Amino acid sequence: MTDIREATAADWPGIWPIIHAVVVEQRTMPYDPAMDEARARSMWLLPPPARVTVADSGGRVLGTANMYANRAGPGDHIASGSLMVGAGARGRGVGRALVEDMITWARGAGFAAIQFNAVVDTNAPAVALYESLGFTTLGTAPGAFRHPDHGDVGLRVMWLDLRTR
């Protein structure tokens, strides 16, 4: 069974290998593959009011998400976030559980919508997951992501209006 729970500092040794592997792959997240552990930790383990979660199965971190206001000031009513799932846990519902938890959190925190700013167009599993949960693509920045196999591909902006669902 996979539980989604708040991450603690003690979870970092389980989170870091997932982030490192996903970022080094350069297929799904627009982060610098040379990012070191210290930079990754400060970028991922955001302080409140942001929230960081892990998908935990028997004390093993299978995936992680962070969530926060997309922008400060007049844009702080829109949530955003990122999630990563370890290679061995993909296709087992971990990503879905993390996104569903994020939706519940955003709704409970009073956000009007969730906006994912940079979904790699060739990341078909993520796009399908988000669409199955009601997200729509607002637009795609063509060629904004350098994919190691497909060359320059688009980055989608995906949106879930929490006021209508």
Secondary structure, DSSP 8 states (H G I E B T S, - for coil): --EEEE--GGGHHHHHHHHHHHHHHTSS--S-TT--HHHHHHHHS--TTSEEEEEEETTEEEEEEEEEESSSGGGTTEEEEEEEE-GGGTTTTHHHHHHHHHHHHHHHTT-SEEEEEEEETT-HHHHHHHHHTT-EEEEEEEEEEEETTTEEEEEEEEEEETT--
